[in-house]
């Protein structure tokens, strides 16, 4: 039987993942609530669905589950099917056990009357619903109820409670660490219902039946609810964008706008107690919206290749350190990065790294066995102002389908140029899919390639394909 949960790297060939296609809730984000719902802009739903995310689903299917897609893109029926390809509840949405839609899983668990009753009561309590609404939801069919839980809208198009537009960013909801799942504790109230739905899915869906004792939840500190406001840092906040499994022995944990230091300490202790990791590196990045998670400032492309924001490179740090006293005084504290690596054998003696580059070189060499120089591809080709502009539109937030083959946004021109200069092939997803469909090229033959994905609207949501994926199974990366 295929594995369900097995992730021991960021770049091993992707075999199974959780996604969520953009739902109608995205189309309900209004200017007055955008900030509360963690959006910077108002996105156009149909464009995201049909012209952008649709390609993401198709390329995932071609790499992970080609029988579901091959030969169907150019048929007569494809025109009709493509209208609803992006809708999980549609008969044309190709249900796959490799590219797994969260809304399907939610509908599955709602088939059970007891689970449905509990989850309806829980959601209605969180959203402060009336008894009339709660009673009505108890009698919905599972498919419609799953859609309502995600979009906030019932089958009569009534908005019962707020949508959860960030549900498309599945990585933040949990992270697979080897054969365990670490569930999140969102920092923002807007994501509370997401965490609740994900918890029910992992504890109640048959797909994860054999992993019940391998779901990790990090509880708040004892009596944490009694802490005064100034001590709120001690309350656990955790999102999956701050967790990276870079090898079977090494975990990275970010301390950021969304994941706090208390969570990082607790995760480190759990990893050592359960024997899951030999070392955990905590990376404290500036606590600001520009960065949000560590996967917005770097991701891995190959064993010896990383894409990153040049602000945290060795040269940038040297230039800052060598500045005049006036320049040093101008530097903001929050622009600094701090890195400490804890080892299971001697947890009280962490190793410090001066720069992010130093850490990533150490991972490539000592964890992944690279004997040659580690290479870096910089956001915006490390040219101002493109480095900052393109980092904002997720130039560093790439998803590896396999080692060397990554998905990124087509709008990040200078970063694309940097990939080309580094020897990578550049191909637009439309052209790649046609090559697959015609038989001119097989996914297994694609090497060292940046696949450009349409991004005019997706990028407004402030998350790349690393954010929009929760890998469940990657092939083991040989060292």
KOLBATI-176255 format. One record per residue: x, y, z of N, C-alpha, C in turn; residue in three letters. Coordinates in steps of 0.02 Angstrom, whole numbers, plus 50000, padded with zeros to 5 digits. Atoms other than C-alpha are relative to their C-alpha. Example, Ala and Ser with C-alpha at 12.3 -4.5 7.8 and 13.67 -1.06 7.14 Angstrom:
500454994150000506154977550390500455006050000ALA;499584994149997506844994750357499615005550037SER;
END
This chain:
500424994050000500005000050000500445006350000UNK;499634993750001500585017849962500035002950070UNK;499944996649936501225027850108499505005750003UNK;500444994349989500065040850182500415005950025UNK;499604994649972501265051050289500744998050001UNK;499275001350000503135051550254500355005949967UNK;499654994250026504085067850236500655000950039UNK;499354999249967505945068950273500465004849962UNK;499614994850035506505082850155499525005049969UNK;500394994950035505925098350064499994998849925UNK;499915000550073506425092049891499934992949973UNK;500125006850025506115073249882499395000049955UNK;500555000150049504935068549740499334999750036UNK;500654999449968503185073649792499534994649974UNK;500445005550018501955059049794499285001050022UNK;500684998849975500455065049894499995006550039UNK;500054993749963499865081949961499285002050009UNK;500654997049988498375091450030499985007049970UNK;500104993450028497705106549937499285002150013UNK;500694997750001496155117249937499915005149944UNK;500134995450056495495125349778499635006250025UNK;500334993949979494945143449794499244999349998UNK;500735000749995493125143749851499675006849999UNK;500374993850007491765156849845500135004950057UNK;499834995549944492335163750013500505005349980UNK;499514995150024493775172349923499655005949967UNK;500374994750033492485182149825499585004250046UNK;500394996249951491705188649985500445004550043UNK;499554995549963493235197850051499855007249980UNK;500164993050014492745216150065500545004550030UNK;499464995649976493905231150093500015001050075UNK;500034998549928493285234350270500234994250043UNK;499805005949961493715216450324500644996849974UNK;499425003250031495215212550213500574999150050UNK;499455000549952496505216450348499854994950055UNK;500195004849948495545206650480500054992849975UNK;499975006750030495475191850361500674998649967UNK;499305001050018497355193750326500135000749925UNK;499904998650070497175199750147500225007349991UNK;499754993250015498085214850075499595003249945UNK;500344997450059496955216749924499374995949987UNK;500615003550020495315211549845500174996149936UNK;499815004250057495565197049725499394998449957UNK;500535001850047494545192149571499944992449999UNK;500075007249988493855174849608500044995949937UNK;500025004150061493505168449432500694999549968UNK;499335000250028495245173249373500454995350039UNK;499615004549958496055164449520499824992749985UNK;500235006950010495005148949490500184997349931UNK;499965002750068494975146949301500675001049967UNK;499414998150038496545155649242500654998950038UNK;499385000549962497775152449383500034993450040UNK;499955006049959497435139249516499844993749961UNK;500175005650044496685127949383500634996849971UNK;499385002650027498425126249308500414996450053UNK;499665003249944499135122049478499744992950010UNK;500305006649991497915107649498500214995249944UNK;499845004250058498285101149323500734997750000UNK;499295001950001500175101549339500144995150058UNK;499935004849945500055092849509499764993149979UNK;500265006550022498985079149433500474996749950UNK;499555002950048500195076749289500624996950033UNK;499405002649966501655074349408499834994550050UNK;500155004549945500745064749546499494994649982UNK;500545004750015499225056149468499785000849927UNK;500134998450071499325057049277499404996649970UNK;500585003450028497935044349246499365004350005UNK;500594995849990496695057349310499955005849950UNK;499994994050042497195070449183500224998749928UNK;499705001050066498165063449035499474998349947UNK;500455001250055497215064048870499335003550005UNK;500644996849989495815074848938500005007649987UNK;499974992850007496425092548908499765002449933UNK;500174997850067496095093148721499404996549970UNK;500595003550026494515082648705499425004849995UNK;500604996050007492805089348658499695001450068UNK;500314999249934492185086348835500415004650046UNK;499574996149956493655096048907499755007150008UNK;500244993149995492855112848868499495000750056UNK;500504999949947491355109048978500314998550067UNK;499705002049937492405100449110500435005550030UNK;499554994849975493645114749122499635005750034UNK;500384994849966492245126449174499934998750074UNK;500105001949930492055116849336500584996150029UNK;499435003949978493765108849351500255002250068UNK;499744997149939494195120449494499524999650059UNK;500505000349946492625116849597499984993050032UNK;499965006649967492835102649725499344996250000UNK;500645003449997490965098949729499744998049931UNK;500235001550068490845097249539500174992849980UNK;499865006750026490745080449450500625000049955UNK;499424999450045492125086949335500665001050038UNK;499394999149961493355089849478500304993150012UNK;499725006750001494525074949460500244997950069UNK;499835002249933494535066849630500604995449998UNK;499375003750000496265060249666500204998250071UNK;499755001749934497035051049812500745001950006UNK;499314997349997498705059449772499995007650009UNK;500124992949992498145077449749499345000650036UNK;500595001049958496925077549893499705006750020UNK;500364993849984495625091249913499724999750071UNK;500234999949930495285096050094499245000050005UNK;500734999749995493455099750058499694993149989UNK;500245006950007493225081649999500054996450067UNK;499895003449936493975075250161499495002350052UNK;500484997349953492855086750260499304997149988UNK;500655002950017491305080550167499974992650021UNK;499985007149980491855062550200499864999050073UNK;500095001149928491945064450388499315002250023UNK;500674997749982490275073550391499464994949984UNK;500475005550012489445057550329499814996650065UNK;500135003049935489585051250507499585004750043UNK;500474995749965488115058050608500305002850064UNK;499724997649937489045059250773500545005349988UNK;499484995150016490535068150696499695006549976UNK;500334994150026489375079950603499695004150057UNK;500314996449944488435084350762500515003850041UNK;499474996849960490035088050857500305006049963UNK;499664994750037490815098450718499535005949989UNK;500484994550007489235108450686499965004050064UNK;500044996649935489105112350871500645004250013UNK;499364996549989490955117150878500055006349957UNK;499964994250046490895128550725499515005450022UNK;500514995149980489285136850784500195003550066UNK;499764996849938490065139950955500545005149985UNK;499464995450019491615147750878499725006249966UNK;500264994550040490565158450761499395003450032UNK;500554996849963489225162750891499345000049961UNK;500605000750041487795156250783499374999250044UNK;500645001149966485965155850832499834992550000UNK;500235007049998485095139550878499684998149933UNK;500335001350063484085140950717500514998049946UNK;499485001650049485675141150610500314993350015UNK;499695006349981486455126950708499544994149983UNK;500475005450015484895116250690499944998849925UNK;500035000650072484815119850504500614996449972UNK;499395003250024486625114750478500024992650016UNK;500015007149982486335098250567499644995849947UNK;500405003850049485145093450426500255001049928UNK;499704999250067486255098550279500314993549977UNK;499645005950024486955085150166500755001450006UNK;499284999249986488835082350193500375004549950UNK;499654996050050489405090050028499855007450008UNK;500204993049991488425106150054500265002750066UNK;499774997749934488905106950238500755001549998UNK;499284998750007490765105450196500125006649965UNK;499944993850037490565119450071499835006050044UNK;500214994649955489665130150201500535001450052UNK;499484999049950491005127350333500595003949973UNK;499424996750030492325133650212499835007049974UNK;500174993650032491425147650119499585004650045UNK;500444996249957490235153150258499305000849973UNK;500644999050035488775152350135499624993449994UNK;500395006050006487345139850136499744999149929UNK;500225001550068486465132249985499495005149974UNK;500454994650022485255147149982500395006449986UNK;499554994350011486755158849960499995005050057UNK;499984995749941486495166150134500684999450034UNK;499365000049964488095171150223499864999250074UNK;500155001749930487975162750394500545002350048UNK;499434997749960489705167050460500575001649952UNK;499484997750045491335174050392500314994349961UNK;499635005150038492255164550254500694999050031UNK;499305001049979493985157450285500444999949937UNK;499654999650064494885163650128500724997450002UNK;499315002549995496595158150195500044992449998UNK;500015007350002496065139850185500404997249941UNK;499595002250058496985138950017500734998950021UNK;499305000749977498615140250116500044994150048UNK;500075006149960498555122250175500604998550043UNK;499405001649961500355121350237499955003050070UNK;500044996849934499935133250379499574996250049UNK;500475003549956498625121350447500334994250037UNK;499655005649969499855107550489500614998449958UNK;499395001850037501505100050437500164992750016UNK;499805006949989502045082050412500754999750014UNK;499315000949980503665077850501500144992550005UNK;499925007250007504215060450448499314996649996UNK;500675003150003502665050050491499545002950054UNK;500424996549951501935062550616499705006349969UNK;500304993750022500805077650593500005004950058UNK;500014994649950501075093750689499445004849980UNK;500554995550014499445103550697500165007150022UNK;499834993149986499465122350698499595003050058UNK;500374995949952498905135250826500045007149972UNK;499944993750037498515150650721500065006150045UNK;499894993849962499085167750781499415004749992UNK;500544995350015497595176550703499324996750008UNK;500685002649988495765174450751499674997749935UNK;500315001750063495285173650567500124992849979UNK;499835006850021496075156350555499784994750051UNK;500205004749947495275148350709499594994249971UNK;500435005350028493955138750609500414995249956UNK;499575004350040495295132250490500334994750043UNK;499665004749955496245124450634499524994750027UNK;500515004649975494645116650701499834994749947UNK;500165004750054494195108850532500574995149988UNK;499425004350012495955102150508500074994850055UNK;499965004749945495955094250680499504994349992UNK;500525005250011494325085050643500194995449943UNK;499805004250058494995079050475500534995050020UNK;499465004649982496585071650547499804994950053UNK;500205004749948495705063650695499414995649980UNK;500615003750016494155057250604499994996949930UNK;500045002850068494545053450421500354993249997UNK;499705006750005494895035150378500705000049970UNK;499344999650031496405040550275500555000250052UNK;499494999149948497315044750437499874995450061UNK;500195004449944496585030650544500604997150036UNK;499425003349969498285022550574500505004950030UNK;499534994949976499085039050627499735004050058UNK;500314996249946497975044350772500495001650056UNK;499534998849945499385042450897500625003849976UNK;499434996350027500565052150783499815007249980UNK;500204993050009499605068550778500245003950061UNK;499704996149946500545081450881499645006650007UNK;500284993449984499655095950964500425003150055UNK;499604996549950500625108951062499525004150043UNK;500474996349958499545114551209500315006550026UNK;499754993949969499685131851286500324998450067UNK;499695000849935500715134051442499474999150053UNK;500475001349946499895128251602499705006550027UNK;500354994049977498585141051653500175006249958UNK;499824994450044499115151551503499455005149993UNK;500574995450008497375159151496499985005250056UNK;499994995249945497755168051661500545005449990UNK;499464995350010499245177351590499755007049983UNK;500194993250020499125196351579500205001249927UNK;499904998650071499145204251406500745000649982UNK;499294999050016500985208851417500394993549996UNK;499665006550002501425190251436499714995549946UNK;500335004150050500435184551284500494996349955UNK;499505003550039502055179451198500064992750022UNK;499955006849974501985163951309499434995649977UNK;500525004050030500385158351225500264997349934UNK;499735003350059500785146051088499655002549936UNK;500264998750067500575152250909500484996549951UNK;499605004250045501155141150766499654999349933UNK;500265001250067500925140350578500524996149959UNK;499575004650036501635127550456500515003249954UNK;499514996650042502525140450348500655001350036UNK;499394999149960503785141650490500344993450018UNK;499705006549987504205123050490500274997149935UNK;499715003350059505395114750366500374993750022UNK;499655006249988505945096650369500554999649947UNK;499474999750051507635098350283500394993549994UNK;499725006850006508245080650320499644995650051UNK;500345004549952507705065350419500255001050071UNK;499734998849933508725071850567499975007350021UNK;499934992849988508535090750554499355003749982UNK;500614996050009507025102250576500175007450010UNK;499944992849992506975121050550499345002750028UNK;500594996849971505765131450655500105007549998UNK;499954992850003505445149650619499635003350058UNK;500354995749952505015162750749499875006449961UNK;500194994950049504055175850653499395003950024UNK;500634996549984502485186450645499474995150023UNK;500545004849988501455170450657500184994350048UNK;499785005449955502495158150760500455003150053UNK;499624996649949503175163450928500544995550030UNK;499425003549973504715158451027499794994450048UNK;500245005249955503705148651156499844993749960UNK;500165005850043503075137451015500644996649976UNK;499375002950025504845135150947500344995750053UNK;499705003849945505475129451118499624993550011UNK;500415006049988504025117351141500094994949944UNK;499905004650057504235110050966500674996550005UNK;499335002949992506095107450997499984994450051UNK;500045005149947505735098051158499634993849977UNK;500405005750024504405087151075500394995949950UNK;499605003750050505555082750930500524995550033UNK;499485003949965506905076951050499684994450042UNK;500335005049957505705067951168499744994149959UNK;500285005350042504905058151026500534996749956UNK;499465002950040506585054450944499915001249926UNK;500124998650071506005062250781500585003649967UNK;499464996150027507495073850758500614999950046UNK;499394999449962509315074850811500195007350013UNK;499864992949990509405093550790499425004349974UNK;500514995250019508205108150779500325006949998UNK;499734993350006508715125250715499435005050003UNK;500504994749992507705140250773500255006349965UNK;499814994150040507735154950652499525005650017UNK;500424994249984507075171350721500095005249945UNK;499984995150054506635182850576499625006350022UNK;500364993949982505985200750580499254998750006UNK;500725001149988504225200750651499615005449964UNK;500354994950041503395210150510499624996549944UNK;500445002850051502075207350378500384998449935UNK;499615001250061503375208250237500234992749996UNK;499695006650000504075191350291499514994650022UNK;500545004449978502675182650388500244993250025UNK;499735006649982503505165150387500704999449971UNK;499335001050029505245158550353499964997949927UNK;500025002150070504635151050189499845005849953UNK;500064994150044504345168750124500685003249987UNK;499334997250013506215172450134500494994849973UNK;499585005050033506955155850077499614993449993UNK;500225006950009506505138750008500544996249962UNK;499485004150030507525124249941499804997949930UNK;500105001850070507725120149756500324993249985UNK;499635006250007509045106349756500404999050064UNK;499585001149941510215098649884500485005950011UNK;499494994849996511465112349844499775006649971UNK;500264993750028510315126149779499415002450042UNK;500544997049961509215137949879499825006749968UNK;500214993350020508185153249832499875003850065UNK;500074996249938508235167049962500005007549987UNK;499984992750001508045185549998500705002250020UNK;499314998049990509745193849985500135004250062UNK;499924996149939509435204650139500354996150055UNK;499725004349947510005189850244500604996149976UNK;499415003350027511505184850139500625002150039UNK;499374998249967513305185250199500225007049981UNK;499784993550023513705200450093499605005650032UNK;500424994949970512225210150161500195001150073UNK;499824999449929512725206350341500685003450006UNK;499344996849997514555211050307499955007449986UNK;500074992950017514025227350226499695003950058UNK;500304996649943512945231550376500515000750056UNK;499514999849946514315226950498500565005049986UNK;499464995550018515555237650402499785007149989UNK;500264993350012514445252950393500275004950051UNK;499814994749953514825269450475499524999750059UNK;500415000149939514135272550649499315002949986UNK;500654997150016512765283450574499554994949967UNK;500405005050034512195269350461499764994650048UNK;500185005149952512225256850603499425002550043UNK;500534997349958511125268450707499335000049963UNK;500614999950040509875268850563499684993149995UNK;500275006750007509695249950561499474998650054UNK;500525001849953508115243750642500154993150029UNK;499885006449968508245229750768499634994349965UNK;500405005450028506865220050683500264997549933UNK;499725002350064507905218750523500534994650011UNK;499495005049986509125207050610499694993050000UNK;500215006949997509015188150601500444996450051UNK;499635003649949509535176450741499894992549989UNK;500045007250015509925157850718500374996050054UNK;499705004549951510225144850854499814992849983UNK;500115007150015510425126250823500094995850063UNK;500005004249940509995114050963500104992749981UNK;499865007150013510675096250967499734995750057UNK;500315004549951509805081951054500504997850054UNK;499505002549953511425075951136500225005350050UNK;499794994749955511825092951211499555006249991UNK;500494994750014510245103851207500155006650034UNK;499864993949964510955116551329500585004049970UNK;499444996650031512385121451213499865001149925UNK;500184998950070511615128151052500585003149960UNK;499514997250046512675132750902499695005949964UNK;500264994050033512445150250831500285000549929UNK;499804998650068512515154550646499945007549988UNK;499994992850011512965172150591499495002249947UNK;500444998150055511935172150431499584994049978UNK;500425005250028510555162550346500394995849950UNK;499605003650049511765157950208500444994850033UNK;499575004749964512945149850333499614993850020UNK;500425005749980511525138950398499834995649940UNK;500215003950058510945133650224500594996249969UNK;499405003550022512725129350172500134994050044UNK;499895005449953512885118850329499514994249987UNK;500505005250015511265109550286500204996149938UNK;499825003350063511825106050108500604995450009UNK;499385003949992513535099950162499934994450052UNK;499985004749945513265091350329499384995650006UNK;500605004049997511465085350316499874996249935UNK;500185002950065511325081750131500614997649960UNK;499415003050029513115076750091500285003249937UNK;499744996550059513515089749957500755001450010UNK;499284999049995515385090449922500235006149961UNK;499804994250039515365105349805499645006250028UNK;500244993749974514905123549830499245000649997UNK;500724998749998513135127849883499865006549963UNK;500164994250041512305140049764499365003450025UNK;500584996149980511045153849800499735004049942UNK;500364996050049509755161449686499615005250040UNK;500284994749958509205178249753499375003049970UNK;500614996550020507505186449747500175006249961UNK;499894994050041507445199549610500705000649974UNK;499305000050021509205194449558500435004450044UNK;499654996049950509745203949714500105007349978UNK;499974993150025509425220549626499435004050033UNK;500504995549971508535234749715499665004049945UNK;500495002049949507045237649713499664993349986UNK;500345006150022506605221249625500044994550054UNK;499935005149948507255210549770499415000450049UNK;500554999149952505965217949891499324999249966UNK;500645000550035504565219249762499824992749986UNK;500145006950019504735201249706499954995350060UNK;500105003949938504935194449882499295000850025UNK;500694998749980503255202549920499524995749959UNK;500425004350042502525192649774500294993049995UNK;499835007049987503285176449837500524996949954UNK;499445002750040504865174549734500404994750037UNK;499625004949960505615164449878499574994350024UNK;500485004949973504065153949912499834995049945UNK;500075004750056504295139649788499864993050026UNK;500155007049984503625121849791500414995549955UNK;499625005050039504795107849736499564993949987UNK;500355006150019503865094249640500474994050005UNK;499465004849988505495084849644500645004150001UNK;499394996149994507305089849665500155003649934UNK;499834996050058507685104049546499425002449958UNK;500594998050038505905106049478499535003750047UNK;500384996049953504985120249562499485004349964UNK;500534995750025503395130549538500075006950030UNK;499964993149977503455149449549499575004649958UNK;500434995350035502495164849495500345003149939UNK;499724997350062502735171449318500145007550003UNK;499924992849996502705189649375500695002150027UNK;499364998349969504405188649462500564999549949UNK;499565000250058505445192949309500744999650018UNK;499294999849983507105196649391500224993550035UNK;499845006449969507045180849497500044994549947UNK;499975004650056506665171049339500665000649963UNK;499364998850032508185179049260500574996950040UNK;499485003049957509235173449409500004992449994UNK;500035007250010508625155549387500314998149933UNK;499725001450066509075156149203500765000650001UNK;499284999149993510805162749245500334994350038UNK;499735005649961511005148249366499954993349963UNK;500015006150041510735135749225499344996349998UNK;500655003349999508885131749251499625001549936UNK;500464998850055507665129449109499395003750027UNK;500594996249981506175141149113499444998149952UNK;500565001950043504475135249049499355002450032UNK;500664998149974502715142149066499574993850006UNK;500405006049987501465129649135499554998249941UNK;500435001450058500325131448982500374995949949UNK;499595003750049501725125648868500194993250026UNK;499805006449971502265111948987499424995049997UNK;500585004550002500505104648998499864997549929UNK;500105002250069500355104348809500524994949979UNK;499485005050014502015095148798499834993350032UNK;500215006349967501375082348923499424996849962UNK;500605002650032499705080648834500154997049932UNK;499835002550067500485078148662500474994050002UNK;499535005549994501715065248729500715002049982UNK;499334997550018503185076148678500484999550059UNK;499594999949940503805076148858499624996350056UNK;500285003249941503525065549013500235003650063UNK;499804996749938503525072949189500654997350029UNK;499395003149972504895060749240500635002649966UNK;499414997650037506045068549109500175007250015UNK;499874992949986505925086349175500555000650052UNK;499434999149955507545091849257500165007550007UNK;499764993249988508185108049335499595005349964UNK;500484995750036506675118349285499605004250049UNK;500474995649966505735133349351499375000349957UNK;500644999950036503905131349299499645006450021UNK;500324993649987503095148449284499244999250000UNK;500725000749990501295149249347499685006949996UNK;500354993650003500035163049306499835002550071UNK;500004997749931499925174449457499715007050012UNK;500244993149992499065191149428499565000750062UNK;500454999649942497725187549560500254995850059UNK;499755004249945498495173249661500505003750044UNK;499484996649962499955184149711499725005350046UNK;500314995149956498765196849787499804997050067UNK;500205003449938498305183849918500584999150048UNK;499405000249958500095184549987500184992950022UNK;499775006749986500625166549973500174996549935UNK;499805003650060501555155849847499814992750005UNK;500205007050004501465137449803500274995850058UNK;499785003349939502475132349955499455000650053UNK;500554998949953501075139950060499384995949981UNK;500625003350024499725131749951500084992549994UNK;499895007350003500335114049982500154997450070UNK;499825003549939500385102150128500224993049980UNK;499765006650021501495087650074499874994750053UNK;500115005749956500965071150150500544994749991UNK;499515005250015502235060150064500485002549947UNK;499464998950047503885063649980500454993950000UNK;499525005450002505075050249920500615001850041UNK;499404998949961506585048250031500565002649956UNK;499454997050037508025059049973500654996450018UNK;499385003649987509585048349955500575004950012UNK;499424995849984511165055750030500634996249984UNK;
END
